[in-house]
């Protein structure tokens, strides 16, 4: 199971962390005075927490999930050593869930950690502004991107070129495969419900639109 670091809540006596299940990113909350954890999936459209059917809403009210979402927002997936009670209960509940070995390998990789470290703030949160500004700056200064724009290529192809170039440059691994890069993007995207590269993608579309008006 993949997760972010645990955070302490103030609205109830509990800790919370994000997990990655087969259905996508979720929030787990564990009270100090109640054995069963509260589980909620995270909507990919609204970013809101949707409690599971067996979550006790009296023990885990909406404001607890709201605080958990806020405190864990921007935290990239990381494997961490050590075990906590909340994790053990969560693992027991989802013992039939198979770990995604491919994602485990990516998260353990030196390349993924370099990307996370480069674009994380002092609190260890992935910076949406930092990563988008850096990618937009590169796109506007790249002669390759300029040529792609002039040839009216698709926004997806421009994004793929920039992401591939930047990731290989940051990691120092020019053999980083397209599959590895795609999986890294998927993991980073889940840090923000509407995608970590939203602003960068919007800028590419503006560049393409401006070129058509010439």
N, C-alpha and C positions, 0 to 999 in steps of 0.2 A: 504494500500500500504506500502511496506517495503522499507527502504532506508538506505543509509549511511548518514553521516553528509555532509552538503554542503561545497564546496570549491570554492575559488575565482579564476577565470581565469585571465590571463594576456594578452592573444592574442586578446580577445574581452572583452567588459565590461559586464561580465556575471558571474553567479554562476552555479555550476553543482553538481549533486549527482546521485548515483546509485539507481535504483529502481528494484523491483522484480515484473514482470508481469507474466501472465499465460504462455507467450512464453519464459520466462527465464529472466536473468539479462539484464538490459538496462541502458543507460545513459540519463539523462535529463539535458539540458542546458537552462537556462533562462537569456536572455539579460535584461539589465536594461532599454534599450530604445526600446524594441520591445515586444509586448504582447505574441505572439505565441512562445512557447518553441521549442527547437530542440530536437528530440528524436532519439536515435539510439540503436539498439540491439547490444549485445556483442557476437561475434563469439566464440563458445566453442572450435573451433580448432585453430584459429589464435590469438584470443584475441582482434581482431580489432573491431572498431565500424562500424556498418552498418546503416547509416541514414535511417529513414523511408521515404516513398514516399512523404509525405506531409511536410517534413522538408525543410525549406528555406536554401539552401546551400550557398547562398550569405551572409545571416545573421549568419549562423552556418557552417563555412568552416571546412574542414577535420582537420586542425591544432588545431581547438578548441576542437574537440572530442578527438584528440590525447593527448592534455594537460589534458583534463578532465579524461581520462583513467589513465594517469600517476599519477595525484594527488589523485585519489580515489583508486588507486591500493592498495590492502591489507586491505582496510577498511571493517570490517565485518558488516553484517546487524545489525542495532540497531534501536529500536523505540526511537524517540526523541520528547520531548514536544515542544509546540509552533508551529506556522504556518508562512510560508513565502509566498510571492506572487507566486513564482515559483511552490510551492507545490499546491496552489489553482488552478492554471491554469492546471497543470498536472492532478489533480484530476478531473477537469471538462472534460478534454479530454478523460479520461478513466473512466467516471462515471459508465459505464456498466461493468467494470471489477470487479469481486467479490473478496473481500479480502480473502486470504487463512487463515482461522481461526486457523488451525493447526499450521501453521508457526508463526502466531501472538503469540500463546500460548508458543511456544518454545522460541521465541526471548524475551518474557517477563519473562521467567523462570530464577530462581536463578542459576540453573545448567548450562544453556547455557552461562550466563554472567560470571560464574566462569571459564569456559573453555576459553572464549574469553579473559578475563583479564589475565589468566596465560600465554597465548601465544602471547600477544600483546606487541609491543615495546613502547617506551616513547611517540611516536606520535599517539598511539592508533591504529596502523596498525597491523594486524595479521602477525606474523613473520613466513614465510615459513621455514626458516633455523632453528629457535628455535623449532618449533613443530616436524620437521622431525628428528632433532638430538636427541630430547628427546625420541621419539618413537623408533628410531633405537637403542639407548642405552638400553632401556628396553627390546626390542626384543632379543638383544645379551646376556643379563644377565639373562633372564627368563628360568628357568628349564622346564617350561611348553612348551615354544616355542621351546626349544632345542629338546624336545621329539617329538613335532609335526613335526619338520624338519626331524628328524631321521625316522619318520614313513612316510616320503614323502607325507605329506598332501598338499593341494592346497594353493597357495599364498593368495587366498581370505579368507580361513578359518583362516590362521595365522593373517592376517590383522584384521579380525573381532574380534578375541580373544584379540589382543593387544588394539584395539580401545575401545572395551567394558570394559576391565579391567582398562585402563587409565581413561576413562571418569567417570566411577563409583568411582574410587579412588579420582580423582580431585574434583568431586562434593560432595563426601561424601554420595552419594545416591546409595546404592547397589541394589536398586529396580528400577533404571533407566531402562526402557524397551528397547528392541531391536528396536522397532518402533521409540521411541524418539531419540535414538542414531543415527539411520539411517537418520532421518530428520536433526539432528545437523550436521552430516557429509555432507549432501547435501548442507546446507547453508554455511558451511565453504569451501567446494569445489568450490563454485561459487566465492569465493574471488580471486581465481586464475583459469584462464580458463582451464588449463590442470590438475587441481586437487591439493588440498593442500597437499596430501600425496604422491605425485609422487615419491620423492626421497626415502621415506620409503618403498613404494611398490617395487621399483627397488632393494632395499637392501634385501628384503624378497626373491625375485627371485634369487638373487645372492647366498643367503644362501642355498636355495633349490638346486641350480645347483651345488654348492660346495659339498653338501652332496651326490649327485648322483655319483660324481667322486671318492668318497672314496672306 
